[in-house]
Amino acid sequence: MDAHDLALGDDVARLWPRPCHDDDKYSRGVLGIVAGSDAYPGAAVLCTSGAAAAGTGLIRYVGPGRAQDLVLARRPEVVVHADSDAVERLPRASAWVIGPGVADHPGQEAVVGAVLASGLPCVVDAGALEACVRARYAGDRRAGAESVLLTPHEGELVRALGAVRHDVTADDVRRDRAGHARLLAETARATVLLKGSNTLVATPGGGLTTLATATPWLATAGAGDVLAGIAGALLASGLHAPDAGRIAAWVHARAAALASGDDPDAPTGAGGPITALDVAHAVPRVVASLVAPRGETPQSG
């Protein structure tokens, strides 16, 4: 690891939420998740798996029946809610993840709107990005910039900026990823995690964190859904969006290297193929290597 990556590792050890003996599932953070759809039900499984692997005390999932069944088959501890019920009364949560795999589902879109109107901390991905950016650009910012984490890839960044009259192309973004991440952060008054081989975390006012290059094996379907779940777990524990974004991305990349058999301290593209669930399954080992119980010294990575 380079010096910057080592410093981020120190931040993980210092900031990662650790349970106390008197904690319960509620005090450890309750995360609501609106993810998946009839077309992309797997996103719900991947997002809830990422959140569970990161140590969320309780996960509430809102989505269609098929996705609920898949989530419960993989993660029976998750509490599921129908979107019609969630619109009437938003389930109690410390923070939310909205948007992964959400597509053309009016019920889920209504819940996304209710979450944005609640002012609660949230990770905003994929199918919820444009609605969130439009609302915040128009001045509807019930959640502060420190409580909202947008997680686009390059194509989603282009569409989100286009939704608020910043017409850019994918080539424009590739030429200046940092500048466009900062532009979206300033426009939406939110923290932006721009996904890619070099993940960036930008904040309003020009702040920028550049993470080390991840193993290329991480370029696999569903990896972003796992990342959203990890970041949501950290928001639910009380971290602000800039810390939640950069720490989640760091752990996500390390978990991918570990799962692939690459060297997490010097990602070079060695190792072998992985799936998104492989990344989620490796997260607890990454955290355990860095975070010791309170009163003990964290181990080095």
TAMO-V724604 format. One record per backbone hydrogen bond with DSSP energy under -1.0 kcal/mol. CO is the residue of the C=O (numbers start at 1). NH is the residue of the N-H. If there is no record, write none. Layout:
# TAMO-V724604
CO;NH / CO;NH
This chain:
# TAMO-V724604
2;6 / 3;7 / 4;8 / 5;9 / 6;10 / 7;11 / 8;12 / 9;13 / 10;14 / 11;15 / 12;16 / 20;23 / 24;28 / 26;29 / 29;58 / 30;94 / 30;95 / 31;60 / 32;97 / 33;62 / 34;99 / 40;43 / 41;44 / 42;46 / 43;47 / 44;48 / 45;49 / 46;50 / 47;51 / 48;52 / 49;53 / 50;54 / 51;56 / 52;55 / 58;31 / 59;79 / 60;33 / 61;81 / 64;68 / 65;69 / 66;70 / 67;71 / 68;72 / 69;73 / 70;74 / 71;75 / 75;78 / 79;61 / 81;63 / 82;86 / 83;87 / 84;88 / 85;89 / 95;32 / 96;123 / 97;34 / 98;125 / 99;102 / 99;127 / 100;36 / 105;109 / 106;110 / 107;111 / 108;112 / 109;113 / 110;114 / 111;115 / 112;116 / 113;117 / 121;96 / 122;149 / 123;98 / 124;151 / 125;128 / 126;129 / 128;132 / 129;133 / 130;134 / 131;135 / 132;136 / 133;137 / 134;138 / 135;140 / 136;139 / 139;141 / 144;147 / 146;241 / 147;122 / 148;191 / 149;124 / 150;193 / 152;195 / 153;157 / 154;158 / 155;159 / 156;160 / 157;161 / 158;162 / 159;163 / 161;164 / 161;166 / 162;165 / 169;173 / 170;174 / 171;175 / 172;176 / 176;180 / 177;181 / 178;182 / 179;183 / 180;184 / 181;185 / 182;186 / 183;187 / 184;188 / 185;190 / 191;150 / 192;202 / 194;200 / 197;214 / 199;211 / 200;194 / 201;209 / 202;192 / 203;206 / 207;203 / 209;201 / 215;218 / 216;219 / 218;220 / 220;223 / 222;226 / 223;227 / 224;228 / 225;229 / 226;230 / 227;231 / 228;232 / 229;233 / 230;234 / 231;235 / 232;236 / 233;237 / 234;239 / 235;238 / 240;244 / 241;245 / 242;246 / 243;247 / 244;248 / 245;249 / 246;250 / 247;251 / 248;252 / 249;253 / 250;254 / 251;255 / 252;256 / 253;257 / 254;258 / 255;259 / 256;260 / 257;262 / 260;272 / 263;266 / 275;279 / 276;280 / 277;281 / 278;282 / 282;286 / 283;287 / 284;288 / 285;289 / 287;290 / 287;291 / 293;296
